[in-house]
Amino acid sequence: MARGAEDGEGAKKAPEVFTLLVEVGRKEGDGLPESATGGALMCLAPGRDEAEAVRETVKLLETAGLAPLHVSSYGSRAEREAEGHDISPEEAALMERALRENAVIVLQTTLFHDENGES
């Protein structure tokens, strides 16, 4: 193996899975219920770095007809574990699947509604 590949110089970084919270607004044809004003999607997204995971997730959600407004990252699995986050066996399995399939996985969707229940 070449020295650069051993010490990371010049070698591509292995993908990691990042946990992202993506807030979405409304857009015609987005598939959200009429009463919703938007929503939040908790996603697992693979990437060689956080920026790539965010870019690919936003691009995917836009392709799906959603309108991403803001992305917050909770970091990579290693970063979350170092901060003491509990990662359930189910979530760990989904992280492995996201890596294996190079896929963005939506863990949870929360819809937003205005206080009066009107859109």
C-alpha positions as CSV (number, residue, x, y, z in Angstrom):
1,M,0.0,0.0,0.0
2,A,1.3,3.5,-0.8
3,R,2.2,5.7,2.1
4,G,-0.4,8.3,1.2
5,A,-3.2,5.7,1.4
6,E,-1.9,4.6,4.8
7,D,-1.8,8.0,6.5
8,G,-4.7,9.5,4.7
9,E,-2.7,11.9,2.5
10,G,-4.2,12.0,-1.0
11,A,-6.6,9.2,-0.1
12,K,-10.4,9.6,-0.2
13,K,-12.0,9.7,3.2
14,A,-14.3,6.8,4.0
15,P,-18.0,7.8,4.1
16,E,-19.6,8.3,7.5
17,V,-23.3,8.7,8.4
18,F,-24.5,12.0,9.7
19,T,-27.7,12.7,11.5
20,L,-29.5,15.7,10.0
21,L,-32.6,17.6,10.9
22,V,-34.1,19.2,7.8
23,E,-36.8,21.8,8.0
24,V,-39.0,22.0,5.0
25,G,-41.5,24.7,3.8
26,R,-44.5,24.4,1.5
27,K,-44.2,24.0,-2.2
28,E,-46.9,23.1,-4.8
29,G,-47.1,19.3,-5.2
30,D,-45.0,18.6,-2.1
31,G,-47.3,15.9,-0.9
32,L,-47.7,17.4,2.6
33,P,-51.3,17.6,4.0
34,E,-53.1,20.8,3.2
35,S,-53.3,21.7,6.8
36,A,-49.5,21.6,7.2
37,T,-47.4,24.7,7.1
38,G,-44.2,22.7,6.7
39,G,-42.3,20.0,8.5
40,A,-39.1,18.6,9.9
41,L,-37.4,15.4,8.7
42,M,-34.8,13.6,10.9
43,C,-32.5,11.9,8.4
44,L,-29.5,9.7,8.3
45,A,-27.2,10.7,5.4
46,P,-23.9,9.2,4.2
47,G,-21.1,11.5,3.1
48,R,-17.3,11.8,3.0
49,D,-17.9,14.9,5.2
50,E,-20.8,16.8,6.7
51,A,-21.0,19.2,3.8
52,E,-21.4,16.4,1.3
53,A,-24.1,14.7,3.4
54,V,-26.0,18.0,3.6
55,R,-25.7,18.7,-0.1
56,E,-26.9,15.3,-1.1
57,T,-29.8,15.2,1.3
58,V,-31.0,18.7,0.2
59,K,-30.7,17.6,-3.5
60,L,-32.6,14.4,-2.8
61,L,-35.4,16.2,-0.9
62,E,-35.7,18.8,-3.7
63,T,-36.0,16.0,-6.3
64,A,-38.8,14.5,-4.2
65,G,-40.7,17.8,-4.5
66,L,-40.0,19.2,-1.0
67,A,-38.7,22.6,-0.2
68,P,-35.7,22.4,2.3
69,L,-35.3,25.6,4.2
70,H,-32.7,24.8,6.9
71,V,-30.5,21.9,7.9
72,S,-29.0,21.3,11.3
73,S,-26.5,18.5,11.9
74,Y,-26.1,16.5,15.0
75,G,-22.8,15.2,13.6
76,S,-21.4,11.8,12.6
77,R,-22.1,8.6,14.5
78,A,-18.6,8.8,16.1
79,E,-19.2,12.5,17.1
80,R,-22.6,11.6,18.6
81,E,-21.1,8.7,20.5
82,A,-18.3,10.9,21.8
83,E,-20.9,13.4,23.1
84,G,-22.7,10.6,24.9
85,H,-25.7,10.3,22.7
86,D,-27.5,6.9,23.0
87,I,-27.8,5.2,19.7
88,S,-30.3,2.4,19.7
89,P,-29.5,-0.9,18.0
90,E,-32.3,-0.1,15.5
91,E,-30.8,3.3,14.7
92,A,-27.3,1.8,14.4
93,A,-28.7,-0.8,11.9
94,L,-30.2,2.0,9.9
95,M,-26.9,3.9,9.9
96,E,-25.2,0.8,8.5
97,R,-27.9,0.4,5.9
98,A,-27.5,4.1,4.8
99,L,-23.8,3.5,4.4
100,R,-24.2,0.1,2.6
101,E,-26.8,1.4,0.2
102,N,-25.5,5.0,0.0
103,A,-29.0,6.1,0.8
104,V,-30.6,8.9,2.8
105,I,-33.0,7.4,5.3
106,V,-35.8,9.5,6.9
107,L,-36.1,8.4,10.5
108,Q,-38.9,10.7,11.5
109,T,-41.3,13.2,10.0
110,T,-42.9,16.0,12.1
111,L,-45.5,18.2,10.4
112,F,-45.9,21.8,11.4
113,H,-49.3,23.5,11.7
114,D,-50.2,27.1,12.5
115,E,-51.6,27.7,15.9
116,N,-55.1,28.1,14.6
117,G,-55.0,24.8,12.7
118,E,-55.2,26.8,9.4
119,S,-52.7,26.7,6.6
